[in-house]
Amino acid sequence: MNSDAEDGWYLVVPLKPLALAKSRLAAATGALLRPRLALAFAEDTVGAVLNCARVRDVVVVTDDPTAGTALAALGARIVPDVPAAGLNAALAHGVGAIRERRPRARVAALNADLPALRTTELARVLDTARKFPRAFLADAAEIGTTFLSAGPGVELEPAFGGPSRLRHLSSGAVEIRLTGVDSIRRDVDTGEDLAEARALGLGPRTAARWLPAAG
């Protein structure tokens, strides 16, 4: 993380309690490994973000004590999910926590389930996003959203969940259409998604927990 960068980015990463996270993944991983992988996904995501020179701070919105401790150890700021009203409320709360300290902060929301995330690809997305008041990146299926940004003085207006790509387009956000940023688009909800993330190259914590089990 580059804490001295001028006009850097402040990212918000939401994370469900691990006992509830990634329920659809259990069929491929088993019930015991599923929450450990959900944490590994978040650790690899946050670790990659913190290593990006464009990023000044990362706020993780979560009520899970195990995840909070692990992600704080990486350098993230942990904010409790006070609204407890779903993903978009958590994101708005995280942005509020950032802009309470820095009212003109450039902010972005990022999924916590990007275990193949590459710092260089994130830098390209952030550099493109700063050209627009609001911008987003669709997921690999081009149905959902993995990244949404808002410039200084602009509300984030998150509309994540389900077919959020169309909702973000309808709200006026500009879709980022870069090639070569697959690691940011590959969120993981199913075993098939995890296999695709593995092909891209898993982060170290996910690899350590999944590859021995997957064989």
Backbone hydrogen bonds in HBPLUS format (Angstrom, degrees):
<---DONOR---> <-ACCEPTOR-->    atom                        ^
c    i                          cat <-CA-CA->   ^        H-A-AA   ^      H-
h    n   atom  resd res      DA  || num        DHA   H-A  angle D-A-AA Bond
n    s   type  num  typ     dist DA aas  dist angle  dist       angle   num
A0002-ASN N   A0055-VAL O   3.30 MM  53  6.16 139.4  2.47 163.9 171.7     1
A0005-ALA N   A0002-ASN O   3.44 MM   3  5.65 169.2  2.45 107.1 110.0     2
A0009-TRP N   A0054-ARG O   2.86 MM  45  6.06 161.3  1.89 153.4 159.6     3
A0056-ARG N   A0009-TRP O   2.75 MM  47  5.60 171.9  1.76 155.7 158.3     4
A0010-TYR N   A0106-ARG O   2.89 MM  96  6.14 148.5  1.99 157.4 167.2     5
A0108-ALA N   A0010-TYR O   3.05 MM  98  6.43 139.7  2.22 148.1 150.2     6
A0011-LEU N   A0057-ASP O   3.01 MM  46  6.43 158.8  2.05 157.9 155.9     7
A0059-VAL N   A0011-LEU O   2.79 MM  48  6.17 168.1  1.81 165.5 168.2     8
A0012-VAL N   A0108-ALA O   2.76 MM  96  6.15 153.9  1.83 157.8 165.4     9
A0110-LEU N   A0012-VAL O   2.97 MM  98  6.25 154.6  2.03 165.1 165.9    10
A0013-VAL N   A0059-VAL O   2.82 MM  46  6.21 161.0  1.86 158.6 163.7    11
A0061-VAL N   A0013-VAL O   2.98 MM  48  6.27 148.7  2.08 136.0 146.0    12
A0015-LEU N   A0061-VAL O   3.00 MM  46  6.15 157.0  2.05 163.6 156.6    13
A0020-LEU N   A0017-PRO O   2.87 MM   3  5.58 154.4  1.94 121.9 129.7    14
A0021-ALA N   A0017-PRO O   3.10 MM   4  6.18 132.0  2.34 144.2 156.8    15
A0025-LEU N   A0022-LYS O   3.06 MM   3  5.44 154.2  2.13 110.8 118.8    16
A0026-ALA N   A0023-SER O   3.31 MM   3  5.76 160.8  2.35 111.1 116.2    17
A0028-ALA N   A0025-LEU O   2.98 MM   3  5.65 141.9  2.13 118.3 127.7    18
A0029-THR N   A0025-LEU O   3.06 MM   4  6.20 153.4  2.14 151.6 159.7    19
A0030-GLY N   A0026-ALA O   2.74 MM   4  4.67 153.9  1.80 130.5 136.1    20
A0034-ARG N   A0030-GLY O   3.17 MM   4  6.15 148.3  2.28 148.3 156.9    21
A0036-ARG N   A0033-LEU O   3.07 MM   3  5.25 117.4  2.48 104.3 120.4    22
A0037-LEU N   A0033-LEU O   2.87 MM   4  6.11 149.9  1.96 160.0 170.0    23
A0038-ALA N   A0034-ARG O   2.93 MM   4  6.22 155.4  1.99 152.6 160.1    24
A0039-LEU N   A0035-PRO O   3.10 MM   4  6.32 153.2  2.17 140.8 146.6    25
A0040-ALA N   A0036-ARG O   3.01 MM   4  6.23 154.7  2.07 137.7 145.3    26
A0041-PHE N   A0037-LEU O   2.76 MM   4  6.02 159.7  1.80 158.8 162.9    27
A0042-ALA N   A0038-ALA O   3.20 MM   4  6.43 163.2  2.23 142.4 146.3    28
A0043-GLU N   A0039-LEU O   2.83 MM   4  6.10 158.1  1.87 153.9 160.8    29
A0044-ASP N   A0040-ALA O   2.89 MM   4  6.08 166.0  1.91 155.2 158.2    30
A0045-THR N   A0041-PHE O   2.86 MM   4  6.06 155.1  1.92 149.1 157.1    31
A0046-VAL N   A0042-ALA O   2.83 MM   4  5.94 176.1  1.84 155.6 156.6    32
A0047-GLY N   A0043-GLU O   2.82 MM   4  5.77 156.4  1.87 143.4 151.4    33
A0048-ALA N   A0044-ASP O   3.09 MM   4  6.08 158.5  2.14 138.1 143.3    34
A0049-VAL N   A0045-THR O   3.03 MM   4  6.31 157.8  2.08 150.5 157.2    35
A0050-LEU N   A0046-VAL O   2.91 MM   4  6.08 164.0  1.93 155.1 158.8    36
A0051-ASN N   A0047-GLY O   3.23 MM   4  6.39 130.3  2.49 135.8 147.7    37
A0051-ASN N   A0048-ALA O   3.22 MM   3  5.18 136.0  2.42  93.9 106.0    38
A0052-CYS N   A0049-VAL O   3.00 MM   3  5.30 162.6  2.03 111.6 116.8    39
A0055-VAL N   A0052-CYS O   3.09 MM   3  5.62 163.7  2.12 118.2 123.3    40
A0077-ARG N   A0058-VAL O   2.83 MM  19  6.14 174.6  1.84 167.4 168.3    41
A0060-VAL N   A0077-ARG O   2.83 MM  17  6.13 160.1  1.87 156.3 162.9    42
A0079-VAL N   A0060-VAL O   2.89 MM  19  6.06 168.4  1.90 156.5 157.2    43
A0062-THR N   A0079-VAL O   3.10 MM  17  6.40 142.5  2.25 144.4 155.6    44
A0068-GLY N   A0064-ASP O   2.85 MM   4  5.94 160.0  1.89 152.0 158.8    45
A0069-THR N   A0065-PRO O   2.99 MM   4  6.08 161.5  2.02 145.6 149.3    46
A0070-ALA N   A0066-THR O   3.09 MM   4  6.30 166.1  2.11 149.6 153.4    47
A0071-LEU N   A0067-ALA O   2.88 MM   4  5.97 167.3  1.89 159.2 162.2    48
A0072-ALA N   A0068-GLY O   2.92 MM   4  5.88 150.9  2.01 142.9 151.3    49
A0073-ALA N   A0069-THR O   3.11 MM   4  6.22 147.0  2.22 140.0 148.3    50
A0074-LEU N   A0071-LEU O   3.15 MM   3  5.12 135.7  2.35  93.5 105.6    51
A0076-ALA N   A0071-LEU O   3.16 MM   5  5.74 160.3  2.20 149.5 143.8    52
A0075-GLY N   A0072-ALA O   2.98 MM   3  5.07 138.8  2.15  99.4 111.6    53
A0082-VAL N   A0080-PRO O   2.86 MM   2  5.51 130.3  2.11 107.8  92.4    54
A0090-ALA N   A0086-GLY O   3.03 MM   4  6.24 151.5  2.11 148.8 157.6    55
A0091-LEU N   A0087-LEU O   2.96 MM   4  6.29 153.7  2.03 150.6 157.8    56
A0092-ALA N   A0088-ASN O   3.01 MM   4  6.21 163.0  2.04 146.3 150.6    57
A0093-HIS N   A0089-ALA O   2.95 MM   4  6.10 152.3  2.03 143.0 150.9    58
A0094-GLY N   A0090-ALA O   2.92 MM   4  6.20 152.6  1.99 146.2 153.4    59
A0095-VAL N   A0091-LEU O   2.95 MM   4  6.26 159.8  1.99 154.2 159.0    60
A0096-GLY N   A0092-ALA O   2.94 MM   4  6.16 154.3  2.01 143.3 150.8    61
A0097-ALA N   A0093-HIS O   2.96 MM   4  6.29 147.5  2.07 145.4 153.9    62
A0098-ILE N   A0094-GLY O   3.12 MM   4  6.45 145.7  2.24 143.8 152.6    63
A0098-ILE N   A0095-VAL O   3.12 MM   3  5.11 121.5  2.48  94.4 109.0    64
A0099-ARG N   A0095-VAL O   2.86 MM   4  6.12 172.9  1.86 161.6 162.7    65
A0100-GLU N   A0096-GLY O   2.88 MM   4  5.84 126.5  2.17 140.1 151.7    66
A0101-ARG N   A0098-ILE O   3.11 MM   3  5.70 140.3  2.28 110.5 119.5    67
A0102-ARG N   A0098-ILE O   2.92 MM   4  6.10 159.2  1.96 144.0 150.8    68
A0105-ALA N   A0102-ARG O   3.03 MM   3  5.40 152.9  2.11 128.7 126.0    69
A0107-VAL N   A0150-ALA O   3.00 MM  43  5.44 148.5  2.10 165.5 165.8    70
A0150-ALA N   A0107-VAL O   2.85 MM  43  5.44 157.9  1.90 158.4 156.8    71
A0109-ALA N   A0148-LEU O   2.68 MM  39  5.18 157.5  1.73 156.9 163.5    72
A0148-LEU N   A0109-ALA O   3.06 MM  39  5.18 152.5  2.14 141.8 146.2    73
A0111-ASN N   A0146-THR O   3.09 MM  35  5.31 151.5  2.17 147.6 149.5    74
A0188-VAL N   A0113-ASP O   3.13 MM  75  5.68 131.1  2.39 141.1 154.6    75
A0117-LEU N   A0114-LEU O   3.06 MM   3  5.44 164.4  2.08 123.5 124.6    76
A0203-GLY N   A0115-PRO O   2.65 MM  88  5.46 138.0  1.82 149.9 160.0    77
A0121-GLU N   A0118-ARG O   3.11 MM   3  5.39 122.8  2.45 102.8 116.5    78
A0122-LEU N   A0118-ARG O   3.05 MM   4  6.40 157.2  2.11 153.2 160.2    79
A0123-ALA N   A0119-THR O   2.98 MM   4  6.24 156.3  2.04 149.7 155.7    80
A0124-ARG N   A0120-THR O   3.26 MM   4  6.54 151.3  2.34 139.3 145.7    81
A0125-VAL N   A0121-GLU O   3.08 MM   4  6.42 159.1  2.12 150.8 156.2    82
A0126-LEU N   A0122-LEU O   2.88 MM   4  6.13 164.4  1.90 158.3 162.5    83
A0127-ASP N   A0123-ALA O   2.94 MM   4  6.08 155.3  2.00 146.3 153.1    84
A0128-THR N   A0124-ARG O   3.06 MM   4  6.30 149.7  2.16 143.8 151.5    85
A0129-ALA N   A0125-VAL O   2.85 MM   4  6.03 160.2  1.89 151.5 157.8    86
A0130-ARG N   A0126-LEU O   3.12 MM   4  6.22 146.3  2.24 146.3 152.3    87
A0131-LYS N   A0128-THR O   3.14 MM   3  5.77 165.0  2.16 117.9 122.6    88
A0132-PHE N   A0129-ALA O   3.11 MM   3  5.76 171.7  2.11 123.4 126.0    89
A0151-GLY N   A0133-PRO O   2.82 MM  18  5.06 156.5  1.87 147.9 151.6    90
A0174-VAL N   A0134-ARG O   3.02 MM  40  6.26 173.5  2.02 132.6 131.2    91
A0135-ALA N   A0149-SER O   3.29 MM  14  5.24 148.1  2.39 119.4 126.7    92
A0149-SER N   A0135-ALA O   2.73 MM  14  5.24 159.5  1.77 159.1 163.2    93
A0136-PHE N   A0174-VAL O   2.90 MM  38  6.25 148.1  2.00 153.8 155.3    94
A0176-ILE N   A0136-PHE O   2.77 MM  40  5.83 170.0  1.78 175.0 173.2    95
A0137-LEU N   A0147-PHE O   2.91 MM  10  5.09 150.0  2.00 136.8 140.2    96
A0146-THR N   A0137-LEU O   3.01 MM   9  5.97 167.3  2.02 163.9 167.4    97
A0139-ASP N   A0144-GLY O   3.11 MM   5  5.28 154.5  2.18 109.0 112.0    98
A0142-GLU N   A0139-ASP O   2.90 MM   3  5.15 156.1  1.96 110.9 119.0    99
A0140-ALA N   A0185-ARG O   2.89 MM  45  4.96 133.5  2.11 142.5 129.8   100
A0165-ARG N   A0143-ILE O   2.96 MM  22  5.47 163.7  1.98 143.5 142.2   101
A0154-VAL N   A0151-GLY O   3.03 MM   3  5.41 155.4  2.09 140.4 137.9   102
A0164-SER N   A0162-GLY O   2.79 MM   2  5.54 141.3  1.93 105.5  93.7   103
A0168-HIS N   A0164-SER O   2.83 MM   4  6.02 161.9  1.86 157.5 160.9   104
A0169-LEU N   A0165-ARG O   2.97 MM   4  6.21 156.1  2.03 148.3 155.5   105
A0170-SER N   A0166-LEU O   2.87 MM   4  6.02 161.6  1.91 147.8 152.9   106
A0171-SER N   A0167-ARG O   3.01 MM   4  6.17 133.6  2.23 138.0 150.0   107
A0173-ALA N   A0168-HIS O   3.13 MM   5  5.62 144.6  2.26 170.7 160.9   108
A0172-GLY N   A0169-LEU O   3.06 MM   3  5.42 161.5  2.09 110.6 116.2   109
A0184-ILE N   A0181-VAL O   3.11 MM   3  5.81 151.0  2.20 117.3 124.6   110
A0185-ARG N   A0182-ASP O   3.11 MM   3  5.08 134.9  2.32  96.7 109.5   111
A0186-ARG N   A0182-ASP O   3.07 MM   4  6.11 128.1  2.35 149.4 161.0   112
A0187-ASP N   A0185-ARG O   3.14 MM   2  6.03 128.0  2.42 106.3  91.9   113
A0194-LEU N   A0190-THR O   3.01 MM   4  6.36 156.2  2.07 148.7 155.3   114
A0195-ALA N   A0191-GLY O   2.98 MM   4  6.26 150.6  2.07 146.2 153.8   115
A0196-GLU N   A0192-GLU O   3.09 MM   4  6.40 151.8  2.17 145.2 152.3   116
A0197-ALA N   A0193-ASP O   2.89 MM   4  6.22 153.7  1.96 150.3 158.2   117
A0198-ARG N   A0194-LEU O   2.85 MM   4  6.06 151.4  1.93 144.8 153.0   118
A0199-ALA N   A0195-ALA O   3.06 MM   4  6.35 147.7  2.17 140.2 148.1   119
A0200-LEU N   A0196-GLU O   3.16 MM   4  6.49 141.4  2.32 139.8 149.7   120
A0200-LEU N   A0197-ALA O   3.10 MM   3  5.06 124.2  2.42  93.8 108.2   121
A0201-GLY N   A0197-ALA O   2.98 MM   4  6.26 139.6  2.15 143.6 155.2   122
A0201-GLY N   A0198-ARG O   3.10 MM   3  4.96 123.6  2.44  91.5 106.2   123
A0207-ALA N   A0203-GLY O   2.94 MM   4  6.03 164.7  1.96 158.7 163.9   124
A0208-ALA N   A0204-PRO O   3.01 MM   4  6.06 155.6  2.08 138.5 145.0   125
A0209-ARG N   A0205-ARG O   3.21 MM   4  6.41 142.3  2.36 140.1 148.8   126
A0209-ARG N   A0206-THR O   3.17 MM   3  5.28 127.9  2.46  97.3 110.5   127
A0210-TRP N   A0206-THR O   2.80 MM   4  5.82 153.4  1.87 157.3 165.1   128
A0211-LEU N   A0207-ALA O   3.03 MM   4  5.32 149.4  2.12 130.6 140.2   129
A0213-ALA N   A0210-TRP O   3.01 MM   3  5.28 120.3  2.38 105.2 120.5   130
A0214-ALA N   A0210-TRP O   2.78 MM   4  5.93 154.1  1.84 159.2 168.2   131
A0215-GLY N   A0211-LEU O   2.91 MM   4  5.84 150.9  2.00 149.9 155.5   132
